[in-house]
Amino acid sequence: MYTEGKYRHTYTSTASDITPLYRLTPNAMLMYFQDSFARLMTIHNVAAFDIVKQRRMWVITEVQMDVQPTVTYWSEDFTVEIWVSELTSLRIYCDFRIIRSKDATRLQEQGDGNRGEQLIASGTSQWNILNLDTKRLETTDFLADKVTVVPELMTGSHKKVRFPKSESSDMQTVHRATRLDLDFNFHVSNRSYVSIALLTMPDEVLASQIPVSLTVHWLRETYLDDLLTCSMSRTTDGDYLHTLTNGEGATVCELMSRWERERETADVSEVLNRNL
């Protein structure tokens, strides 16, 4: 549904979207948000399959996301709401919300509006247009009369988050890119970088804590059989800093995550006996 510059699309969670603590995985949140971005651009006739005819390509370079402690069970509906919040000469910013929509229909039938919706995550993303022939960024001038800008920000600003520099590594993994990591452009997909980075999270954190924020910078392309090294370290603020480098030692992706202990785990009977 597209109304006044905002697009909403409802998805149904699958088993692979859910963590053992009944939360949407970071990979799932990125996947459904990016799918909604593609759907929004399709409405404006500037989706990837539209602009490739002009030898152009969409490139996502950053996402900032705040995550709420909202449970999401298998087969539940949730909605992504997305809109263009700012358009500069070289960048397009899209802000978004991911909303758990269980019981929303019932409440609306009772005249309670949308109070059945619970926020799962919200944030902002930065996109650029790449010229496929020159490999240089293009201006966004051709988008000005195609997209509607809704100046509502889900973060304090669109200023780039600066990551602290790590002087040591608490954990390190090495990953060789396989076909499973590639997207339809034959590059390692942006979500694969996030999955590889989070392999360096300690098991005890994943078993008892949930992410409350994620910030990702995508910096360089990598390809099939490229060797990626991910180093993880803790910052002075308690965040986890994940840095992926290629075989030449150049940084290709940075991810900073913050986690908090889960205060209460859903009872298994609630999970198994839901009213679908």
Buried (B, 14 or more C-beta within 10 A) or exposed (E): EBEEBBBBBEBEBEEEBBBEBBBBBBBBBBBBBBBBBEBBBBEBEBBBEBBEEEEBBBBBBBBBBBBBBBBBBBEBBBBBBBBBBBBEEEBBBBBBBBBBBBBBEEBBEEEEEEEBBBEBBBBBBBBBBBEEEEEEBBEBEEBEEBBBBBEEEBBEEBEEEEBEEBEEBEBEBEBEBEEEBBEEBEBBBBBBBBBBBBEBBEEEBBEBBBBBBBBBBBEBBBEEEBEBBBBBBEBEEEBBBBBBBBEEEEEBBBBBBBBBEBEEEEEEEEEEEEEE
